[in-house]
């Protein structure tokens, strides 16, 4: 099921800073029994950003519009080999990680 958004909604999201949203990511993953280290693993897998890069993005007040331009490597395509990450003692395929990332992006409240 594909959700559509309005131009106004997309513009509002584009102007939000990564620093303003990051604490909500942390809260959400911790509520789901995950750790900040696991969150950083997923962000690094998706974007190539390491923890030091995330700190730089937050300090620079980068917006979500700017965020993709700052990526260190392209997001893996679904046709490429599927990497597996070990999160909390469990192995997760790229498709499972995409599904989890999708759930994490849903509003929590």
Number of C-alpha atoms within 10 A of each C-alpha: 3 4 4 6 8 8 9 9 9 11 12 12 13 15 13 16 19 22 19 13 13 13 10 15 16 18 14 20 15 14 11 10 8 15 17 13 13 17 18 16 19 20 16 19 20 18 18 17 21 15 14 9 15 17 14 14 19 17 11 12 16 19 19 19 17 16 15 14 10 15 15 13 14 12 13 14 9 10 6 8 9 13 13 15 17 11 15 12 7 8 13 17 13 21 13 12 18 15 11 13 15 10 12 15 11 9 8 11 3
